[in-house]
Amino acid sequence: MCEMCPQKATLRFGPSRRGLLLGAASLLLCNAAVAKEKEKEKKPPKPENVLSPDAALKRLMKGNERYAEGESRRHDFKREREALVGGQNPFAAILSCADSRIAPEYAFDTGRGDLFVCRVAGNFASEETIASLEYAVAVLNTPLILVLGHEACGAVDATIKSLKDGTTLPGHMPSLVEAIAPAVKAVSQQGGDTLTKAIRQNVVDNVAKLRSATPILSAAVEQGKIKVVGGIYRLKDGEVDMVA
């Protein structure tokens, strides 16, 4: 090999200006693609559900208006299912009674992934329910919690009768009575329609319980990240009346 061969080899195989430019361009494109993928991953499944607490409440009640008027929207469940495969970001959480006549997703005219619903007879906040709602707030960034009672609640009525007659309900149902009893006792001496008053008081009590639930919900309320409100569903017309 002549003395010029190493030099020729270096010139032939060493990095050219064009090669460097192409390499830099490829690297930039690669970085841009990675950044785009990361941005896509961070993007919530339903961007329209990223709302302030006040905006979430307004949207919830607008949905109830449509439902009560019989003008519910047609929801594309197939598209929603596909969008929600990778996650969820509901704009409201509902603590509702398990009564079959009360279906929050219908009552507020919502689609899949819009509501995070916890249901139990008597719509009271148990330890498990609070934990579930903490998950909605801390992990899913849900900005609104609604405690939803309803007219003629069987669980509240059974509690009234159990306390009045001194009887014990069968099975595990006494746990329902224990949870709802404070609301019933609070209104029992007021006279009038005890059932209606107890239903309202039960909502008020559980709104207060959730607002003060430490450490997650109470902190989120104080920071203005969430709003906790109460409402009562009317069986006849489907309207939800807000409870102060």
GISUL-V917550 format. One record per pair of residues at least 12 apart in sequence whose ideal C-beta (glycine too) atoms are under 6 Angstrom apart, sorted by the first residue. I is the first residue (numbers start at 1). J is the second residue. If there is no record, write none. Layout:
i:j
I:J
I:J
This chain:
i:j
44:89
45:83
45:84
45:87
45:89
46:89
46:113
49:89
49:91
51:91
51:143
53:143
53:144
53:226
53:227
56:91
56:92
56:143
56:144
57:144
60:92
60:108
63:108
63:109
63:110
64:108
64:240
66:109
67:107
67:109
67:238
68:237
68:238
68:239
72:109
75:111
80:111
80:112
84:113
88:113
89:140
90:114
90:115
90:116
90:142
92:115
92:144
93:116
93:133
93:136
93:142
93:145
94:115
94:117
94:146
94:148
95:118
95:123
95:147
96:119
96:123
96:148
97:123
97:150
97:153
98:119
98:120
98:121
102:150
102:233
104:117
116:136
116:142
118:132
121:155
121:176
122:155
122:176
122:180
123:149
124:179
124:206
125:206
125:209
125:210
130:213
133:145
134:216
137:220
137:226
138:216
143:226
144:227
145:210
145:228
146:229
146:231
147:203
147:206
147:207
147:230
148:231
148:233
149:199
149:203
149:232
150:233
151:234
151:235
153:199
155:176
156:180
156:198
156:199
157:195
159:177
159:180
159:181
159:184
160:184
160:194
162:177
163:184
180:202
183:198
183:201
183:202
183:205
184:198
186:201
187:201
203:230
203:243
207:228
207:230
210:228
211:228
230:243
231:243
